[in-house]
């Protein structure tokens, strides 16, 4: 019977730190990078042995700048990797030199263990035990395969019985932990009675997958899980799988070994190309712009500065020295406008910024009382903070202020309009898509030399507040164009065409960009 762990999937909030730890410090091979099959705007990284063999793979869903999750019952609290027993001292020295939090060595179930924490706080144990790698990594001391996972269960007896179907049987016990063993690895079940429930977030394991011999076994498993909620059988391109929750709530996956990670890349080039789910082919170019970029160990990197607003860069292969700063609409994030901006100028560096105000769990740039009534103190405070961010970003990243444009949509355009009026000189060139006047008592700044484009939808239900913004900018001396197009509040291809031509003309790239929506 095929048994054992197939892979473990966690959540990270820091893609670069995650790559540095798993591919750099631990020395695992980054064998695949994809857009998520459930959410293609979410980067998914896979690490493993030289071939990405089942039983060696740790993967991570990238939730950039996400909050920390909470460890609790119904969740995997620790993952463990096997390392050559003689390498334990070397790993302890490596951890101390690298500043990686480490405890131990200690003994668990008779084996020496080092307990590390990755950059998101996830516990990664290194267990000194002979478990050969299916496809060894170049470093003789590198982890060889997954050794175990630890499940926190309020119903350890039910969890134990459920895992029997994956080839795990009781092996031994130590303290409050029951160890189950397959013919390849182990699962530890810790009695978590009375613990708080887990909360998803950075540093949390999303699920563990167990190995299935074939797709027939997936169907048999699903049909045999009476009373257990399961997913449909999913084709994940590199394997086929089924999801379920065991009685205590831990999310489990049952996954086939094949076809494997070499199905779309030769073995010697695994993980070098960003792959996207086949069903997202129509959005391929947009997704390549939206997904976060990172450097592999040894590659030149661009360090992100600690600034007051969460932000992300997209750097094209052949940058022209210009930068477009992006402010999303209500409910958006720092990547939302990157596809649009990339169409306006494919050679521009894009700097997406995330608003700091939240409303019912969604991102905004300032608080509001209702749809068209805004917290004036918050607008002024956030406008001042953003002006400071813009100045510091120019300095910290060496951006050419003369070649910076700001593009905002809806709530983001509203903040840009406020910044233009409250902090003249911060923004020299602005594209405001569906922007409104949100200041009750606007100042009268001198905006001579400022170039702005305000595109208003003729049928925008909020559009009645746009003329006040246009008049304020003109009265202040801004060079403003304010086309009114046949649109509502949502963006249209005409917005992209108008904005692309306007931006190209002001950057000296010609009046006609030839770009549509």
C-alpha positions in Angstrom: 0.0 0.0 0.0 1.2 3.5 -0.9 1.4 5.5 2.4 3.1 8.3 4.0 3.1 12.1 3.8 2.9 13.6 0.3 3.5 17.2 1.2 2.7 19.8 3.8 1.4 23.3 3.0 1.9 26.4 5.1 1.1 30.1 4.9 3.8 32.8 4.7 3.5 36.6 4.9 7.0 37.3 3.6 7.9 35.6 0.3 11.5 36.7 0.3 12.2 35.7 3.9 10.4 32.4 3.1 12.7 31.7 0.1 15.8 32.7 2.1 14.9 30.3 4.9 13.8 27.2 3.0 15.9 27.4 -0.2 18.7 29.4 1.4 19.2 28.3 5.0 17.7 24.8 4.8 19.0 24.2 1.3 15.9 22.7 -0.1 15.3 23.0 -3.8 12.6 25.4 -5.0 11.0 22.9 -7.4 7.9 24.8 -8.5 6.4 28.3 -8.4 2.8 28.7 -9.5 -0.3 30.8 -9.2 -2.7 29.1 -6.8 -5.2 26.7 -8.4 -8.0 28.1 -6.1 -6.8 31.7 -6.3 -4.3 32.4 -9.1 -3.5 35.9 -7.6 -1.8 34.0 -4.7 1.7 32.7 -5.3 2.4 29.1 -4.3 5.9 27.9 -3.8 7.1 24.3 -3.5 10.3 23.1 -1.9 11.7 19.6 -1.8 14.5 17.2 -2.7 16.3 17.5 -6.1 13.2 16.1 -7.9 10.5 17.4 -5.7 9.7 13.8 -4.7 6.5 13.0 -2.7 7.4 12.8 0.9 9.9 15.6 0.7 7.8 18.6 -0.3 6.9 21.6 1.8 4.8 24.2 0.0 3.7 27.7 1.0 0.8 29.9 0.0 2.0 33.5 -0.1 -0.2 35.9 1.8 2.0 39.0 1.5 1.9 41.2 4.7 -0.8 39.0 6.2 -1.4 38.9 10.0 -0.1 36.1 12.1 -2.4 33.1 12.5 -3.0 31.4 15.8 -1.9 27.9 16.8 -4.8 25.9 18.2 -6.7 22.6 18.0 -7.8 21.4 14.6 -4.4 22.2 13.1 -0.8 21.0 12.5 1.5 22.8 15.0 4.9 21.5 13.9 6.5 19.9 10.9 9.7 17.8 11.1 12.4 17.1 8.5 14.9 14.2 8.7 18.6 15.1 8.6 21.6 12.8 8.8 22.2 12.1 12.5 25.9 13.2 12.3 24.9 16.6 11.0 23.0 17.8 14.1 26.0 19.8 15.5 26.5 21.4 12.1 22.8 22.5 12.0 23.0 23.9 15.5 26.0 26.0 14.5 24.3 27.1 11.2 21.3 28.2 13.1 23.2 30.3 15.6 25.3 31.9 12.9 22.2 32.7 10.8 20.3 34.1 13.8 17.6 31.5 13.4 15.7 30.8 16.6 16.7 27.3 17.8 16.1 25.1 20.8 17.9 21.9 21.6 19.3 19.5 21.0 16.7 17.4 22.9 15.4 13.9 22.5 11.9 13.0 21.3 10.9 9.4 20.9 14.6 8.4 21.2 15.8 10.7 18.4 17.8 13.9 18.7 15.9 17.0 17.7 16.6 20.7 17.0 13.5 22.9 17.1 13.7 25.9 14.8 11.3 28.7 13.9 10.9 30.0 10.4 10.5 33.7 9.7 6.7 33.4 10.1 7.1 31.6 13.4 6.2 28.1 12.2 8.0 25.4 14.2 10.3 23.3 12.0 12.0 20.4 13.7 15.2 18.8 12.4 15.3 15.1 13.5 18.6 13.2 13.4 17.5 10.0 11.8 18.5 7.9 8.8 15.8 8.5 6.2 17.4 8.6 2.7 16.2 11.1 0.2 14.7 9.8 -3.0 16.7 12.4 -5.0 19.5 13.7 -2.7 20.3 17.4 -2.6 23.9 18.6 -3.3 24.5 19.4 0.4 25.3 16.1 2.1 23.8 17.5 5.4 20.6 18.8 3.8 17.2 17.5 5.0 16.4 14.3 3.3 12.6 14.0 3.6 9.6 14.9 5.8 9.8 13.0 9.1 6.6 13.9 10.7 3.8 16.4 11.5 2.2 17.1 14.8 -1.6 17.4 14.9 -3.4 19.2 17.8 -6.7 17.3 18.4 -9.5 17.7 20.9 -10.5 14.2 20.0 -7.2 12.3 19.7 -8.9 8.8 19.7 -11.1 9.8 16.7 -8.2 11.4 14.9 -6.1 8.3 15.4 -8.9 6.1 14.0 -9.4 8.4 11.0 -5.7 8.3 10.0 -5.8 4.5 9.9 -7.2 4.8 6.4 -4.0 6.5 5.2 -1.8 3.6 6.5 -1.0 5.0 10.0 -1.1 2.7 13.1 -0.4 3.4 16.7 3.4 3.1 17.4 4.3 4.6 20.8 3.4 7.3 23.2 5.4 10.0 25.0 3.8 12.4 27.4 0.5 13.7 25.9 1.6 12.6 22.3 0.4 9.5 20.6 2.7 8.6 17.7 1.3 6.9 14.6 3.6 5.3 12.0 3.4 4.4 8.3 6.1 2.5 6.5 7.8 5.8 5.6 7.2 8.5 8.3 5.1 9.3 11.4 2.3 11.5 12.6 2.2 12.7 16.2 -1.2 13.5 17.7 -1.1 15.8 20.7 -4.1 15.9 23.0 -5.3 19.5 22.7 -8.4 19.3 24.9 -9.1 22.8 26.3 -6.9 24.6 23.8 -8.2 27.5 21.7 -9.1 26.8 18.1 -6.7 27.7 15.4 -7.0 30.8 13.2 -5.6 30.9 9.6 -2.8 33.3 8.9 1.0 33.6 8.5 3.0 30.9 10.3 0.2 28.4 10.2 0.1 25.1 8.4 -2.9 25.0 6.1 -3.0 21.2 5.6 -1.1 18.0 5.3 -1.4 15.7 2.3 -1.1 11.9 2.3 0.0 9.8 -0.6 -2.6 8.0 -2.8 -1.6 5.3 -5.2 -3.9 6.6 -8.0 -7.0 8.4 -8.9 -9.1 5.3 -8.3 -8.0 5.4 -4.7 -9.3 9.0 -4.5 -12.7 8.0 -5.6 -12.8 5.0 -3.3 -11.7 7.3 -0.4 -14.4 9.9 -1.2 -17.1 7.2 -1.5 -16.1 5.7 1.8 -16.2 8.8 3.8 -19.9 8.7 4.8 -20.8 11.7 7.0 -17.5 13.5 6.3 -17.5 16.6 4.2 -15.1 16.3 1.3 -14.2 18.3 -1.7 -14.5 17.4 -5.3 -11.5 15.6 -6.8 -9.2 18.3 -8.1 -6.7 18.1 -10.9 -3.7 20.1 -9.6 -1.6 19.4 -12.8 1.2 18.0 -10.8 -1.0 15.6 -8.8 -4.7 14.9 -8.4 -6.2 15.2 -4.9 -9.2 15.2 -2.6 -9.6 17.4 0.6 -11.4 16.5 3.8 -11.4 17.3 7.5 -10.8 14.7 10.1 -13.2 14.6 13.1 -11.2 17.2 15.1 -11.1 19.6 12.3 -7.6 19.4 10.7 -7.7 19.8 7.0 -6.2 16.8 5.2 -5.5 16.1 1.5 -5.2 12.8 -0.3 -2.9 13.2 -3.3 -1.5 11.1 -6.1 2.3 10.9 -6.7 2.0 11.7 -10.3 2.4 13.1 -12.8 5.0 15.1 -10.8 6.7 18.5 -11.1 8.6 17.6 -14.2 5.4 17.5 -16.3 6.0 21.1 -17.5 9.7 21.7 -16.8 12.7 19.5 -17.4 14.2 18.1 -14.2 17.3 20.2 -14.4 15.1 23.4 -14.6 12.5 22.7 -12.0 11.1 25.8 -10.4 12.8 28.3 -12.7 9.6 29.4 -14.5 6.4 30.9 -13.0 3.6 28.5 -14.0 0.0 29.5 -14.0 -3.1 27.2 -13.8 -4.4 26.2 -17.2 -7.8 27.6 -16.5 -6.3 31.1 -16.0 -4.8 31.3 -19.5 -6.8 34.4 -20.4 -5.3 36.3 -17.4 -1.8 35.0 -17.8 -0.1 38.4 -18.5 -2.0 40.2 -15.7 -1.2 37.5 -13.2 2.5 37.6 -14.0 2.5 41.3 -13.1 0.4 40.9 -9.9 2.2 38.0 -8.3 5.0 39.0 -5.9 8.6 39.0 -7.1 11.6 37.6 -5.1 15.2 36.7 -5.5 16.6 33.2 -5.1 19.7 32.6 -2.9 22.7 34.1 -4.5 20.7 36.4 -6.9 20.8 40.1 -6.7 18.0 41.4 -4.6 16.1 44.6 -4.1 15.6 45.1 -0.3 12.2 46.3 0.8 12.3 49.2 3.3 10.3 49.4 6.4 7.9 52.3 5.6 4.5 53.3 7.1 2.4 51.7 4.3 2.5 48.1 3.1 3.8 48.2 -0.5 5.1 46.0 -3.3 7.2 46.6 -6.4 6.9 45.0 -9.8 10.0 45.5 -11.9 9.9 44.8 -15.6 12.7 43.1 -17.4 13.7 46.4 -19.3 12.7 49.3 -17.0 12.7 52.8 -18.6 13.3 54.7 -15.3 9.8 55.8 -14.7 7.6 54.7 -11.8 3.8 54.5 -11.4 2.5 54.6 -7.8 -0.8 52.8 -7.4 -3.6 53.4 -4.9 -6.4 50.7 -5.0 -10.1 51.2 -4.6 -12.2 50.0 -1.6 -11.6 46.4 -0.9 -8.5 46.2 -3.1 -4.8 45.7 -2.4 -1.4 46.8 -3.6 -1.5 44.5 -6.6 -5.0 45.3 -8.0 -4.0 48.1 -10.4 -0.7 46.6 -11.6 -2.2 44.9 -14.7 -3.8 48.3 -15.7 -0.6 50.2 -15.1 1.5 47.7 -16.9 -0.7 48.2 -20.0 -0.3 51.9 -19.7 3.5 51.6 -19.8 5.0 48.0 -19.9 8.5 49.4 -19.0 7.5 51.4 -15.9 8.4 50.1 -12.5 5.1 49.7 -10.5 4.8 50.6 -6.8 1.5 49.3 -5.4 0.6 50.6 -1.9 -2.1 49.3 0.5 -4.4 51.6 2.4 -4.2 51.4 6.2 -7.8 52.0 7.1 -10.1 49.0 7.2 -13.8 48.7 7.1 -15.5 45.4 7.9 -12.3 43.7 7.1 -11.6 45.3 3.7 -8.8 47.8 2.8 -9.5 51.5 2.5 -7.5 54.7 2.5 -9.6 56.6 5.1 -12.7 56.0 7.3 -16.2 57.0 6.2 -19.5 57.4 8.0 -21.5 56.2 5.0 -21.1 56.1 1.2 -20.5 59.9 0.7 -19.7 61.1 4.2 -16.1 60.9 5.2 -14.1 61.2 8.4 -12.3 64.5 7.7 -9.7 64.1 10.5 -8.8 60.7 9.2 -8.5 61.9 5.6 -6.1 64.6 6.7 -4.1 62.3 8.9 -3.7 59.6 6.1 -3.0 62.2 3.5 -0.1 63.5 5.6 1.1 60.0 6.2 1.0 59.2 2.5 2.9 62.4 1.6 5.6 61.3 4.1 5.6 57.8 2.6 6.0 59.2 -0.9 9.0 61.4 0.1 10.7 58.5 2.0 10.0 56.0 -0.9 11.7 58.4 -3.4 14.7 58.7 -1.1 15.0 55.1 0.1 14.5 53.5 -3.3 16.3 56.1 -5.4 13.2 56.9 -7.5 13.3 59.7 -10.0 10.7 62.2 -8.7 10.5 63.8 -12.1 9.4 60.5 -13.7 6.9 59.4 -11.1 3.2 59.2 -11.8 0.4 58.4 -9.3 -2.6 56.4 -10.3 -5.6 55.9 -8.1 -9.0 54.3 -8.5 -12.2 55.2 -6.5 -11.2 55.4 -2.9 -7.5 55.6 -3.9 -8.2 58.4 -6.4 -10.0 60.2 -3.6 -7.0 60.1 -1.3 -4.8 61.3 -4.2 -7.1 64.2 -4.7 -6.8 65.1 -1.0 -3.0 64.8 -1.1 -2.8 67.1 -4.1 -4.8 69.8 -2.2 -3.4 69.3 1.3 0.3 68.6 0.4 1.1 70.4 -2.8 4.4 69.4 -4.3 4.1 65.7 -3.2 2.5 64.6 -6.5 3.5 66.2 -9.9 1.5 63.9 -12.2 -1.8 62.1 -11.2 -4.4 59.9 -12.9 -7.6 59.9 -10.9 -10.1 57.2 -12.0 -13.6 58.0 -10.6 -12.1 60.5 -8.2 -14.4 62.7 -6.0 -14.0 65.7 -3.8 -13.9 64.3 -0.2 -12.7 67.4 1.6 -15.5 69.4 3.3 -13.3 72.5 3.6 -10.5 72.2 1.0 -7.6 74.6 1.0 -6.5 76.8 -1.9 -3.0 75.5 -2.7 -0.9 76.6 -5.7 -0.8 73.6 -8.1 0.8 75.4 -11.0 2.8 72.9 -13.0 0.8 69.9 -11.7 -0.6 67.7 -14.4 -3.7 65.7 -13.6 -6.2 63.5 -15.5 -9.6 62.9 -13.8 -11.8 60.4 -15.7 -15.5 60.5 -14.6 -18.2 58.0 -15.5 -21.4 59.7 -16.9 -23.5 57.2 -15.0 -21.4 56.9 -11.9 -23.8 57.0 -8.9 -21.1 59.0 -7.0 -20.2 61.2 -10.0 -22.1 64.2 -8.7 -19.1 64.8 -6.4 -16.5 64.8 -9.2 -17.1 68.3 -10.6 -16.2 69.8 -7.2 -12.8 68.1 -7.3 -12.2 69.1 -10.9 -13.1 72.7 -10.1 -10.8 72.8 -7.0 -7.8 71.5 -9.0 -8.4 74.0 -11.8 -8.8 76.9 -9.4 -5.5 75.9 -7.8 -3.8 76.2 -11.2 -3.4 72.5 -12.1 -3.3 71.4 -15.8 -6.3 69.2 -15.6 -8.1 67.1 -18.2 -11.5 65.8 -17.1 -13.1 63.6 -19.8 -16.6 62.2 -19.0 -17.1 58.8 -20.5 -20.0 56.4 -21.0 -19.4 54.4 -17.9 -20.6 53.8 -14.3 -18.2 53.5 -11.4 -16.4 50.4 -12.7 -13.4 50.8 -15.0 -13.8 50.2 -18.7 -11.4 49.7 -21.7 -11.9 53.4 -22.5 -10.3 54.4 -19.2 -7.1 52.4 -20.1 -7.0 54.0 -23.6 -7.4 57.5 -22.4 -5.0 57.1 -19.5 -2.4 55.4 -21.6 -2.4 58.1 -24.2 -2.4 60.9 -21.6 0.6 59.3 -19.7 2.6 58.6 -22.9 2.2 62.2 -24.1 3.5 63.6 -20.7 6.4 61.1 -20.7 7.4 62.0 -24.2 6.5 58.5 -25.5 4.0 59.9 -28.1 0.4 60.8 -28.1 -0.9 57.4 -29.3 0.2 54.3 -27.3 -1.8 51.9 -29.4 -3.2 50.4 -26.2 -6.8 49.6 -25.6 -8.3 47.9 -22.6 
